[in-house]
Amino acid sequence: MTRIEEASDQRPGADIEIEDLSTGYSSGSGQPRVVSAPFSAVLRRGELTCLLGPNGAGKSTLMRTLTAFQPPLAGRVMIDGRDLSSFDSSELSKLIGVVLTDRLQLGATKVGDLVALGRAPYTGFWGRLSAADHRMASDAMARVGISDLSERLVADLSDGEMQKVMIAKVLSQQTPVIFLDEPTAFLDYPSKVEIMQLLRSLARDEGKTVFMSTHDLELAFQVADTLWLIDKRLGVTTGTPEDLAMAGAPERYFCRDGVRFDATSGEFRIDMECRNKVAIDGSGRWRPLVERALWRNGYFPAVSGEEVSATVKVEDSDGIIVDGEHCGSVAAMLSRLSAIDGRNG
């Protein structure tokens, strides 16, 4: 993977301190509309931090406040000890790179030219790109894996391709802080993983401060260094994925309407109606997959002393065995269990 060459004016990442921050909007009545209640937190250089929350929780409003697109209702945002409101637009353009969800209407603009716009804060009065500027734009496209799109028109891009182009643009901007609003939206799963790993690499290997909002809960729990959970009723809670899981935070923020969180595996699961209890035995490597298929179809593992409708054994040598009968596949296992249910019924 190509590493972007450091610009001569590149600074290391920054620590961002949030002090009693409240976000929202002013209204004609004189009473502001509060979106998120006051909270304090820290975004650390060298870390990938993910902001998670349900729709309408205030993720975009918080993102716009942290990027100085709108003022806070109360509190302060401090970057390396300096209040965010004290930076002028020129300083901010070299400090914070932003990728928002809004799609730009650029018509006949080529991808390479759009990515190169990330160098605008450094081009001076005439806006001329140097050879180094073009090289940094090319390196950014290579880093995101879109070099082959350089001559394509922006208007012809898919949503997923456009997301990668905007990330390449902010990489070419070479800012120590990067904020991204839903950067993995519209991407297929391998591309989501690719982007998340890229952002984590930027944080860890290049010391950048990377903050992104996302709805990809399980991916964020796997990759992020720190999570911010936001909800209008619960406010903002921050911590490592593991600390939040052990404190029961995912259940409080996300587990409703048939969704539960398995703290030991770090996975969100759908609550299924129990059809029957089964005994599960064996140490075969496919046992976790067999257990998942059983759970999906309403066959829950029995605990000691519970009555069971059947015994399922999984071994590498014998495969799947239901009440002593070998089943050549998961489908055959489920068919066998269904037949047993009919017999018992």
VOBA-1610 file (N, C-alpha, C; in pm, whole numbers, padded with zeros to 5 digits, always signed):
BEGIN
Met+00084-00119+00000Met+00000+00000+00000Met+00088+00124+00000Thr+00057+00216-00090Thr+00140+00336-00105Thr+00125+00427+00015Arg+00235+00479+00063Arg+00232+00576+00172Arg+00245+00715+00112Ile+00155+00804+00152Ile+00156+00939+00097Ile+00278+01014+00147Glu+00349+01075+00057Glu+00466+01154+00094Glu+00425+01273+00179Glu+00498+01296+00286Glu+00465+01405+00375Glu+00494+01541+00312Ala+00398+01631+00324Ala+00419+01767+00275Ala+00512+01841+00370Ser+00578+01939+00317Ser+00674+02014+00399Ser+00605+02089+00512Asp+00477+02125+00491Asp+00405+02200+00594Asp+00316+02107+00678Gln+00337+01975+00664Gln+00254+01881+00740Gln+00291+01881+00887Arg+00188+01891+00972Arg+00208+01884+01116Arg+00163+01748+01167Pro+00214+01705+01281Pro+00164+01579+01339Pro+00019+01593+01380Gly-00041+01482+01417Gly-00179+01485+01462Gly-00198+01573+01583Ala-00323+01597+01615Ala-00355+01687+01726Ala-00448+01618+01824Asp-00433+01652+01951Asp-00530+01611+02052Asp-00642+01714+02056Ile-00766+01667+02054Ile-00881+01755+02054Ile-00959+01732+02183Glu-00972+01836+02263Glu-01043+01825+02390Glu-01180+01892+02378Ile-01282+01818+02417Ile-01419+01869+02417Ile-01459+01894+02561Glu-01496+02018+02591Glu-01527+02056+02729Glu-01672+02103+02740Asp-01753+02025+02809Asp-01895+02060+02834Asp-01965+02107+02708Leu-01945+02033+02599Leu-01998+02073+02469Leu-02146+02035+02456Ser-02226+02132+02413Ser-02366+02109+02382Ser-02389+02154+02239Thr-02456+02070+02159Thr-02477+02103+02018Thr-02625+02124+01990Gly-02653+02198+01883Gly-02790+02223+01843Gly-02799+02345+01754Tyr-02917+02404+01747Tyr-02942+02515+01655Tyr-03019+02626+01728Ser-02993+02747+01686Ser-03072+02859+01737Ser-03208+02857+01667Ser-03307+02916+01729Ser-03441+02919+01670Ser-03499+03058+01681Gly-03602+03083+01603Gly-03664+03215+01601Gly-03727+03253+01733Ser-03761+03154+01815Ser-03827+03182+01942Ser-03730+03232+02048Gly-03602+03223+02019Gly-03502+03265+02115Gly-03451+03151+02200Gln-03526+03040+02203Gln-03484+02921+02276Gln-03415+02825+02178Pro-03287+02794+02200Pro-03217+02705+02107Pro-03274+02563+02110Arg-03262+02493+01998Arg-03303+02353+01992Arg-03181+02267+02022Val-03178+02206+02138Val-03063+02126+02181Val-03069+01989+02117Val-02959+01948+02054Val-02949+01816+01992Val-02875+01719+02083Ser-02762+01762+02139Ser-02690+01677+02235Ser-02658+01757+02360Ala-02682+01694+02474Ala-02658+01757+02604Ala-02509+01769+02630Pro-02467+01855+02723Pro-02324+01878+02747Pro-02248+01749+02781Phe-02131+01735+02721Phe-02043+01623+02752Phe-01899+01667+02730Ser-01807+01593+02789Ser-01664+01618+02772Ser-01597+01490+02725Ala-01500+01503+02637Ala-01430+01387+02583Ala-01300+01433+02518Val-01222+01337+02469Val-01094+01368+02404Val-01081+01284+02277Leu-01039+01348+02168Leu-00996+01278+02047Leu-00844+01281+02045Arg-00781+01165+02044Arg-00636+01158+02057Arg-00568+01135+01923Arg-00454+01198+01906Arg-00372+01175+01787Arg-00329+01028+01785Gly-00318+00974+01666Gly-00277+00835+01652Gly-00388+00735+01675Glu-00513+00782+01689Glu-00625+00691+01713Glu-00735+00711+01609Leu-00802+00599+01576Leu-00924+00603+01497Leu-01042+00596+01595Thr-01124+00700+01594Thr-01241+00706+01681Thr-01367+00702+01596Cys-01462+00616+01633Cys-01587+00603+01559Cys-01704+00653+01643Leu-01789+00730+01579Leu-01910+00784+01641Leu-02029+00698+01597Leu-02097+00637+01693Leu-02207+00545+01665Leu-02335+00592+01734Gly-02446+00578+01666Gly-02573+00614+01726Gly-02687+00590+01629Pro-02809+00579+01678Pro-02924+00558+01590Pro-02952+00682+01505Asn-03034+00665+01403Asn-03074+00779+01321Asn-03141+00885+01408Gly-03105+01010+01383Gly-03164+01120+01458Gly-03101+01145+01593Ala-02992+01074+01623Ala-02928+01091+01754Ala-02845+01217+01763Gly-02809+01276+01649Gly-02729+01399+01649Gly-02587+01382+01601Lys-02559+01272+01530Lys-02422+01248+01483Lys-02377+01358+01386Ser-02459+01390+01288Ser-02420+01490+01189Ser-02406+01629+01251Thr-02494+01662+01344Thr-02485+01791+01413Thr-02355+01801+01492Leu-02321+01694+01563Leu-02195+01692+01638Leu-02076+01703+01544Met-02081+01632+01433Met-01972+01638+01336Met-01955+01780+01282Arg-02065+01846+01248Arg-02058+01982+01195Arg-02006+02079+01299Thr-02036+02055+01425Thr-01987+02142+01532Thr-01836+02124+01551Leu-01790+02001+01548Leu-01647+01974+01567Leu-01562+02023+01451Thr-01624+02037+01333Thr-01550+02085+01216Thr-01568+02234+01193Ala-01632+02303+01288Ala-01651+02449+01284Ala-01746+02493+01175Phe-01830+02402+01123Phe-01933+02442+01027Phe-02050+02509+01096Gln-02067+02485+01225Gln-02167+02555+01303Gln-02115+02568+01446Pro-02155+02674+01515Pro-02103+02697+01651Pro-02172+02607+01752Pro-02105+02577+01863Pro-02171+02502+01970Pro-02271+02589+02044Leu-02369+02526+02105Leu-02460+02601+02191Leu-02391+02641+02320Ala-02300+02556+02367Ala-02224+02583+02489Ala-02100+02496+02488Gly-02004+02533+02571Gly-01881+02456+02582Gly-01777+02497+02479Arg-01666+02420+02478Arg-01554+02454+02391Arg-01497+02329+02325Val-01438+02352+02207Val-01358+02251+02139Val-01216+02306+02130Met-01122+02237+02193Met-00983+02282+02199Met-00895+02189+02117Ile-00817+02245+02026Ile-00722+02168+01947Ile-00581+02205+01991Asp-00512+02111+02051Asp-00379+02136+02108Asp-00379+02261+02196Gly-00484+02274+02277Gly-00493+02383+02373Gly-00547+02514+02320Arg-00585+02518+02192Arg-00636+02641+02132Arg-00782+02622+02093Asp-00865+02722+02125Asp-01007+02713+02097Asp-01033+02708+01947Leu-01119+02615+01906Leu-01149+02598+01763Leu-01199+02727+01700Ser-01275+02805+01775Ser-01331+02928+01721Ser-01227+03034+01689Ser-01104+03018+01739Ser-01000+03118+01716Ser-00923+03096+01585Phe-00946+02983+01518Phe-00878+02956+01391Phe-00952+03025+01277Asp-00877+03087+01185Asp-00943+03141+01067Asp-00956+03031+00961Ser-01027+03060+00852Ser-01057+02958+00752Ser-00931+02901+00688Ser-00829+02985+00669Ser-00704+02938+00610Ser-00634+02839+00701Glu-00633+02869+00829Glu-00570+02779+00925Glu-00647+02647+00933Leu-00780+02656+00935Leu-00861+02535+00946Leu-00843+02444+00825Ser-00826+02503+00706Ser-00811+02421+00585Ser-00682+02340+00587Lys-00584+02383+00666Lys-00459+02308+00678Lys-00457+02220+00804Leu-00560+02234+00884Leu-00567+02160+01010Leu-00665+02045+01004Ile-00783+02068+00946Ile-00890+01970+00947Ile-00933+01938+00804Gly-00929+01810+00770Gly-00984+01763+00644Gly-01119+01699+00672Val-01219+01727+00587Val-01356+01684+00614Val-01413+01611+00493Val-01476+01497+00519Val-01552+01424+00417Val-01695+01412+00467Leu-01788+01482+00403Leu-01928+01478+00440Leu-02006+01387+00346Thr-02131+01360+00380Thr-02212+01268+00300Thr-02270+01336+00176Asp-02273+01469+00174Asp-02331+01540+00061Asp-02252+01513-00066Arg-02322+01475-00172Arg-02255+01449-00299Arg-02241+01578-00379Leu-02118+01605-00423Leu-02091+01727-00499Leu-02143+01713-00642Gln-02197+01823-00696Gln-02243+01826-00834Gln-02136+01895-00919Leu-02044+01814-00973Leu-01929+01871-01042Leu-01927+01838-01191Gly-02030+01770-01238Gly-02047+01750-01381Gly-01926+01695-01453Ala-01861+01781-01535Ala-01755+01737-01623Ala-01617+01733-01557Thr-01608+01750-01427Thr-01480+01746-01358Thr-01424+01605-01356Lys-01295+01592-01382Lys-01231+01461-01376Lys-01193+01427-01232Val-01187+01298-01205Val-01154+01252-01070Val-01020+01306-01024Gly-00919+01297-01110Gly-00786+01344-01073Gly-00784+01491-01037Asp-00865+01570-01109Asp-00871+01714-01080Asp-00941+01741-00947Leu-01045+01661-00916Leu-01115+01678-00790Leu-01024+01643-00673Val-00951+01534-00683Val-00860+01495-00576Val-00753+01602-00557Ala-00705+01658-00666Ala-00601+01760-00658Ala-00650+01887-00589Leu-00781+01910-00584Leu-00834+02026-00514Leu-00799+02022-00365Gly-00766+01905-00315Gly-00724+01895-00177Gly-00595+01972-00149Arg-00523+02003-00252Arg-00398+02078-00237Arg-00421+02230-00237Ala-00546+02273-00254Ala-00577+02416-00266Ala-00525+02500-00150Pro-00528+02454-00024Pro-00479+02538+00085Pro-00330+02574+00075Tyr-00258+02502-00012Tyr-00112+02522-00018Tyr-00065+02585-00149Thr-00159+02619-00240Thr-00118+02662-00373Thr-00097+02812-00386Gly-00129+02889-00283Gly-00104+03032-00291Gly-00211+03106-00369Phe-00183+03234-00395Phe-00282+03324-00455Phe-00328+03277-00593Trp-00236+03224-00674Trp-00268+03190-00812Trp-00330+03050-00825Gly-00323+02971-00719Gly-00385+02839-00722Gly-00320+02741-00817Arg-00191+02758-00844Arg-00122+02668-00937Arg-00065+02548-00863Leu-00088+02430-00917Leu-00037+02307-00857Leu+00105+02281-00904Ser+00191+02252-00809Ser+00329+02216-00841Ser+00337+02068-00873Ala+00454+02026-00917Ala+00475+01883-00943Ala+00454+01802-00815Ala+00497+01859-00702Ala+00479+01790-00574Ala+00332+01778-00540Asp+00253+01882-00571Asp+00109+01876-00545Asp+00044+01765-00626His+00078+01756-00754His+00023+01651-00839His+00066+01513-00789Arg+00188+01503-00742Arg+00237+01375-00692Arg+00160+01333-00568Met+00132+01430-00479Met+00057+01397-00359Met-00085+01354-00391Ala-00147+01418-00491Ala-00280+01378-00534Ala-00278+01237-00593Ser-00176+01207-00671Ser-00163+01073-00729Ser-00140+00968-00620Asp-00057+01003-00522Asp-00031+00910-00412Asp-00158+00884-00331Ala-00239+00989-00313Ala-00364+00973-00238Ala-00459+00880-00312Met-00468+00893-00444Met-00554+00803-00521Met-00504+00660-00513Ala-00372+00642-00518Ala-00316+00507-00506Ala-00344+00449-00369Arg-00338+00531-00266Arg-00361+00484-00130Arg-00503+00431-00114Val-00598+00494-00180Val-00738+00454-00170Val-00774+00349-00276Gly-00684+00327-00371Gly-00707+00225-00473Gly-00793+00271-00588Ile-00783+00400-00626Ile-00867+00452-00736Ile-00783+00516-00845Ser-00657+00478-00858Ser-00571+00537-00961Ser-00630+00520-01100Asp-00701+00408-01122Asp-00758+00381-01254Asp-00878+00471-01285Leu-00925+00546-01185Leu-01039+00636-01207Leu-00995+00779-01239Ser-00867+00804-01244Ser-00815+00941-01255Ser-00877+01020-01369Glu-00900+00957-01484Glu-00952+01028-01601Glu-01104+01018-01614Arg-01167+00949-01523Arg-01313+00937-01527Arg-01379+01067-01483Leu-01498+01093-01536Leu-01575+01209-01494Leu-01645+01178-01362Val-01647+01277-01274Val-01710+01259-01144Val-01857+01222-01160Ala-01924+01278-01259Ala-02067+01252-01281Ala-02093+01105-01314Asp-01992+01032-01359Asp-02010+00893-01400Asp-01980+00793-01288Leu-01946+00842-01170Leu-01906+00754-01062Leu-02026+00696-00988Ser-02009+00576-00937Ser-02108+00519-00847Ser-02093+00586-00711Asp-02190+00564-00623Asp-02182+00623-00489Asp-02058+00573-00416Gly-02030+00444-00428Gly-01913+00388-00361Gly-01783+00447-00414Glu-01774+00462-00545Glu-01654+00521-00605Glu-01638+00666-00560Met-01751+00738-00550Met-01745+00878-00508Met-01694+00890-00366Gln-01734+00797-00278Gln-01685+00798-00141Gln-01533+00787-00138Lys-01479+00696-00217Lys-01334+00677-00220Lys-01264+00800-00276Val-01325+00864-00375Val-01264+00985-00432Val-01256+01096-00329Met-01362+01113-00250Met-01361+01219-00151Met-01261+01190-00038Ile-01243+01063-00007Ile-01140+01028+00092Ile-01002+01057+00035Ala-00980+01025-00092Ala-00852+01056-00155Ala-00827+01207-00155Lys-00931+01286-00180Lys-00916+01431-00179Lys-00868+01481-00043Val-00929+01430+00065Val-00890+01476+00198Val-00751+01425+00234Leu-00711+01309+00180Leu-00575+01261+00205Leu-00473+01351+00136Ser-00505+01397+00016Ser-00413+01487-00054Ser-00402+01621+00017Gln-00501+01654+00098Gln-00499+01780+00173Gln-00395+01779+00285Gln-00355+01656+00328Gln-00246+01640+00424Gln-00270+01714+00556Thr-00390+01702+00609Thr-00421+01765+00737Thr-00391+01669+00851Pro-00354+01719+00967Pro-00330+01631+01082Pro-00457+01574+01141Val-00572+01638+01114Val-00701+01593+01166Val-00792+01561+01048Ile-00860+01445+01054Ile-00953+01406+00949Ile-01086+01369+01012Phe-01193+01434+00968Phe-01329+01403+01011Phe-01406+01348+00892Leu-01477+01239+00912Leu-01553+01176+00804Leu-01693+01139+00851Asp-01793+01182+00775Asp-01932+01152+00806Asp-01978+01037+00717Glu-01995+00920+00774Glu-02040+00800+00704Glu-01953+00767+00581Pro-01821+00753+00597Pro-01736+00727+00480Pro-01755+00589+00419Thr-01814+00495+00493Thr-01832+00360+00438Thr-01973+00337+00384Ala-02056+00440+00385Ala-02190+00426+00329Ala-02181+00392+00181Phe-02270+00306+00134Phe-02281+00267-00007Phe-02171+00170-00053Leu-02078+00135+00033Leu-01971+00045-00006Leu-02007-00100+00024Asp-01957-00195-00058Asp-01974-00335-00026Asp-01883-00370+00092Tyr-01905-00487+00152Tyr-01835-00518+00277Tyr-01683-00518+00264Pro-01625-00582+00160Pro-01478-00575+00148Pro-01426-00432+00137Ser-01501-00345+00067Ser-01458-00205+00055Ser-01471-00132+00187Lys-01574-00165+00265Lys-01588-00107+00399Lys-01465-00140+00484Val-01428-00268+00482Val-01312-00312+00560Val-01186-00241+00511Glu-01171-00230+00380Glu-01055-00164+00322Glu-01043-00019+00370Ile-01156+00053+00366Ile-01154+00194+00408Ile-01126+00205+00557Met-01188+00121+00638Met-01164+00127+00783Met-01019+00098+00816Gln-00961+00000+00749Gln-00820-00033+00774Gln-00729+00081+00727Leu-00766+00144+00617Leu-00690+00259+00569Leu-00692+00372+00671Leu-00809+00403+00723Leu-00821+00512+00821Leu-00746+00478+00949Arg-00751+00353+00990Arg-00676+00313+01108Arg-00527+00325+01084Ser-00482+00290+00963Ser-00341+00303+00929Ser-00298+00449+00930Leu-00382+00537+00878Leu-00349+00680+00879Leu-00331+00730+01021Ala-00416+00682+01111Ala-00406+00725+01250Ala-00280+00669+01315Arg-00260+00540+01305Arg-00151+00475+01378Arg-00015+00499+01315Asp-00007+00487+01183Asp+00124+00496+01117Asp+00169+00639+01093Glu+00073+00730+01072Glu+00108+00868+01039Glu+00068+00965+01149Gly+00019+00914+01262Gly-00009+00998+01377Gly-00124+01094+01359Lys-00216+01067+01267Lys-00328+01158+01244Lys-00439+01133+01348Thr-00520+01234+01366Thr-00639+01223+01450Thr-00756+01198+01356Val-00814+01078+01362Val-00919+01039+01267Val-01048+01012+01343Phe-01154+01082+01304Phe-01284+01071+01369Phe-01389+01051+01262Met-01468+00944+01273Met-01568+00916+01171Met-01698+00870+01234Ser-01810+00907+01171Ser-01939+00853+01211Ser-01971+00736+01119Thr-02044+00639+01172Thr-02077+00522+01092Thr-02196+00449+01152His-02267+00375+01067His-02372+00284+01112His-02323+00140+01114Asp-02198+00118+01075Asp-02143-00018+01071Asp-02095-00057+01211Leu-02188-00096+01296Leu-02159-00119+01437Leu-02052-00225+01457Glu-02072-00343+01400Glu-01979-00453+01427Glu-01841-00424+01373Leu-01833-00359+01257Leu-01703-00325+01201Leu-01631-00224+01289Ala-01704-00126+01339Ala-01644-00027+01429Ala-01594-00092+01557Phe-01671-00187+01611Phe-01628-00256+01733Phe-01501-00338+01709Gln-01477-00380+01586Gln-01358-00458+01556Gln-01235-00372+01531Val-01254-00257+01469Val-01140-00182+01415Val-01105-00058+01497Ala-01204+00011+01552Ala-01179+00141+01616Ala-01098+00128+01744Asp-01015+00230+01770Asp-00944+00238+01898Asp-01037+00286+02009Thr-01123+00383+01974Thr-01216+00440+02070Thr-01352+00456+02004Leu-01458+00438+02081Leu-01594+00458+02033Leu-01661+00571+02110Trp-01739+00651+02038Trp-01829+00746+02101Trp-01971+00699+02070Leu-02049+00669+02171Leu-02188+00630+02154Leu-02276+00751+02186Ile-02368+00782+02096Ile-02451+00901+02114Ile-02598+00864+02102Asp-02679+00921+02191Asp-02822+00901+02192Asp-02885+01023+02260Lys-02999+01068+02209Lys-03060+01188+02266Lys-03097+01169+02413Arg-03139+01050+02449Arg-03181+01025+02587Arg-03061+00995+02677Leu-02964+00920+02625Leu-02852+00874+02707Leu-02730+00965+02700Gly-02729+01057+02603Gly-02613+01145+02587Gly-02498+01077+02516Val-02376+01116+02549Val-02256+01063+02484Val-02173+00984+02585Thr-02139+00862+02548Thr-02051+00777+02630Thr-01932+00735+02544Thr-01811+00744+02599Thr-01691+00714+02522Thr-01607+00608+02592Gly-01524+00539+02514Gly-01433+00440+02571Gly-01387+00342+02465Thr-01298+00251+02501Thr-01258+00147+02408Thr-01378+00054+02385Pro-01380-00016+02272Pro-01491-00110+02249Pro-01507-00211+02362Glu-01395-00259+02415Glu-01402-00361+02519Glu-01456-00305+02650Asp-01409-00185+02688Asp-01459-00124+02811Asp-01608-00094+02802Leu-01652-00047+02686Leu-01794-00018+02668Leu-01877-00146+02674Ala-01825-00253+02613Ala-01897-00381+02615Ala-01910-00434+02757Met-01800-00427+02834Met-01803-00478+02970Met-01894-00394+03060Ala-01912-00267+03024Ala-02000-00179+03103Ala-02147-00188+03060Gly-02174-00268+02956Gly-02312-00283+02910Gly-02363-00169+02825Ala-02273-00082+02776Ala-02317+00034+02698Ala-02386-00003+02567Pro-02335-00101+02490Pro-02403-00134+02363Pro-02549-00175+02383Glu-02576-00250+02491Glu-02715-00287+02518Glu-02803-00164+02540Arg-02752-00070+02617Arg-02831+00050+02648Arg-02856+00135+02524Tyr-02759+00144+02437Tyr-02769+00234+02322Tyr-02837+00171+02200Phe-02823+00040+02181Phe-02866-00018+02054Phe-02963-00136+02066Cys-02972-00198+02182Cys-03049-00322+02191Cys-03195-00295+02224Arg-03272-00283+02120Arg-03417-00269+02131Arg-03478-00330+02005Asp-03607-00355+02010Asp-03678-00411+01894Asp-03614-00541+01846Gly-03587-00632+01941Gly-03540-00765+01903Gly-03392-00776+01875Val-03313-00675+01912Val-03168-00679+01891Val-03098-00696+02025Arg-03000-00783+02031Arg-02922-00799+02154Arg-02774-00797+02119Phe-02691-00774+02220Phe-02546-00766+02201Phe-02479-00875+02282Asp-02395-00955+02216Asp-02318-01059+02283Asp-02183-01000+02321Ala-02165-00967+02448Ala-02043-00898+02492Ala-01919-00984+02475Thr-01933-01115+02483Thr-01815-01202+02474Thr-01761-01207+02332Ser-01849-01200+02232Ser-01805-01205+02093Ser-01800-01067+02028Gly-01863-00968+02093Gly-01868-00834+02036Gly-01961-00824+01916Glu-02063-00909+01910Glu-02153-00913+01796Glu-02295-00875+01837Phe-02363-00805+01746Phe-02504-00778+01763Phe-02582-00891+01698Arg-02688-00937+01766Arg-02765-01048+01715Arg-02914-01017+01723Ile-02987-01084+01636Ile-03133-01071+01634Ile-03191-01174+01729Asp-03280-01132+01815Asp-03348-01226+01903Asp-03442-01314+01822Met-03427-01444+01838Met-03512-01541+01769Met-03607-01607+01868Glu-03722-01649+01818Glu-03816-01723+01901Glu-03768-01866+01916Cys-03767-01915+02038Cys-03720-02051+02064Cys-03823-02153+02015Arg-03777-02241+01927Arg-03862-02347+01874Arg-03849-02473+01958Asn-03726-02505+01994Asn-03699-02621+02079Asn-03558-02609+02135Lys-03534-02678+02243Lys-03400-02684+02301Lys-03329-02810+02251Val-03200-02795+02218Val-03120-02909+02173Val-02992-02913+02253Ala-02939-03034+02269Ala-02807-03050+02330Ala-02703-03044+02220Ile-02599-02964+02241Ile-02493-02949+02140Ile-02364-03003+02198Asp-02299-03091+02122Asp-02178-03158+02169Asp-02075-03159+02057Gly-01952-03196+02091Gly-01847-03209+01992Gly-01755-03089+01987Ser-01639-03111+01926Ser-01537-03006+01919Ser-01493-02978+01776Gly-01575-03014+01680Gly-01538-02990+01540Gly-01524-02842+01510Arg-01441-02810+01411Arg-01412-02669+01380Arg-01534-02595+01326Trp-01634-02670+01274Trp-01751-02603+01220Trp-01861-02585+01323Arg-01832-02619+01448Arg-01937-02610+01550Arg-01997-02469+01561Pro-01915-02361+01560Pro-01977-02227+01568Pro-02076-02199+01456Leu-02046-02247+01334Leu-02139-02225+01222Leu-02266-02308+01241Val-02250-02431+01288Val-02366-02515+01314Val-02453-02451+01421Glu-02391-02399+01527Glu-02467-02335+01635Glu-02543-02213+01582Arg-02478-02138+01492Arg-02546-02020+01436Arg-02668-02061+01355Ala-02655-02170+01276Ala-02768-02218+01196Ala-02881-02265+01287Leu-02844-02334+01396Leu-02945-02379+01491Leu-03019-02260+01552Trp-02942-02160+01596Trp-03002-02041+01658Trp-03095-01970+01560Arg-03050-01955+01436Arg-03131-01885+01335Arg-03265-01954+01311Asn-03266-02086+01330Asn-03387-02163+01306Asn-03464-02197+01433Gly-03426-02132+01545Gly-03503-02146+01668Gly-03466-02263+01755Tyr-03353-02327+01730Tyr-03306-02436+01814Tyr-03199-02383+01909Phe-03238-02364+02033Phe-03149-02300+02130Phe-03072-02406+02209Pro-02946-02377+02244Pro-02870-02473+02325Pro-02929-02487+02465Ala-02944-02610+02509Ala-03001-02636+02640Ala-02893-02626+02747Val-02932-02586+02865Val-02842-02588+02980Val-02868-02715+03057Ser-02780-02746+03148Ser-02788-02870+03223Ser-02924-02885+03293Gly-02986-03003+03272Gly-03113-03030+03337Gly-03235-02999+03252Glu-03219-02924+03144Glu-03332-02891+03058Glu-03366-03007+02965Glu-03493-03022+02937Glu-03537-03125+02842Glu-03501-03082+02700Val-03452-03177+02619Val-03410-03145+02483Val-03489-03229+02384Ser-03505-03174+02265Ser-03576-03248+02159Ser-03481-03337+02080Ala-03350-03301+02081Ala-03252-03380+02007Ala-03111-03344+02054Thr-03016-03428+02017Thr-02876-03401+02045Thr-02801-03385+01914Val-02731-03272+01901Val-02652-03243+01780Val-02505-03248+01817Lys-02429-03331+01744Lys-02286-03345+01770Lys-02209-03304+01646Val-02103-03228+01665Val-02022-03180+01553Val-01876-03224+01575Glu-01827-03307+01486Glu-01690-03355+01493Glu-01626-03344+01355Asp-01494-03318+01352Asp-01424-03307+01224Asp-01428-03439+01147Ser-01420-03550+01219Ser-01412-03681+01152Ser-01549-03729+01104Asp-01653-03701+01180Asp-01786-03755+01149Asp-01884-03652+01094Gly-01848-03526+01098Gly-01939-03423+01051Gly-02048-03395+01153Ile-02171-03373+01104Ile-02284-03340+01190Ile-02368-03465+01216Ile-02395-03490+01342Ile-02472-03608+01381Ile-02590-03563+01466Val-02711-03603+01426Val-02832-03570+01500Val-02894-03700+01552Asp-02894-03713+01684Asp-02946-03834+01748Asp-02889-03961+01685Gly-02758-03959+01662Gly-02691-04077+01609Gly-02695-04091+01459Glu-02768-04006+01390Glu-02779-04014+01244Glu-02689-03909+01179His-02602-03955+01086His-02511-03863+01019His-02587-03776+00918Cys-02556-03647+00921Cys-02614-03552+00826Cys-02501-03493+00743Gly-02516-03495+00612Gly-02408-03450+00526Gly-02398-03300+00509Ser-02493-03224+00564Ser-02492-03080+00548Ser-02576-03016+00657Val-02565-02885+00671Val-02649-02812+00765Val-02795-02824+00724Ala-02821-02817+00592Ala-02959-02830+00545Ala-03018-02965+00586Ala-02937-03072+00574Ala-02984-03205+00614Ala-03009-03211+00765Met-02922-03144+00842Met-02941-03139+00987Met-03074-03073+01022Leu-03102-02960+00958Leu-03226-02888+00986Leu-03348-02969+00945Ser-03336-03040+00833Ser-03446-03126+00788Ser-03471-03238+00889Arg-03362-03295+00941Arg-03373-03402+01041Arg-03439-03348+01168Leu-03400-03232+01215Leu-03459-03174+01335Leu-03607-03143+01314Ser-03641-03097+01195Ser-03780-03066+01165Ser-03865-03194+01169Ala-03807-03303+01119Ala-03879-03431+01122Ala-03898-03478+01266Ile-03796-03457+01349Ile-03807-03494+01490Ile-03915-03410+01558Asp-03920-03280+01524Asp-04024-03193+01581Asp-04164-03244+01545Gly-04179-03287+01419Gly-04307-03337+01377Gly-04345-03464+01449Arg-04247-03549+01470Arg-04271-03674+01541Arg-04307-03648+01687Asn-04233-03553+01748Asn-04261-03521+01889Asn-04394-03452+01905Gly-04430-03372+01799Gly-04557-03300+01810Gly-04676-03392+01802
//
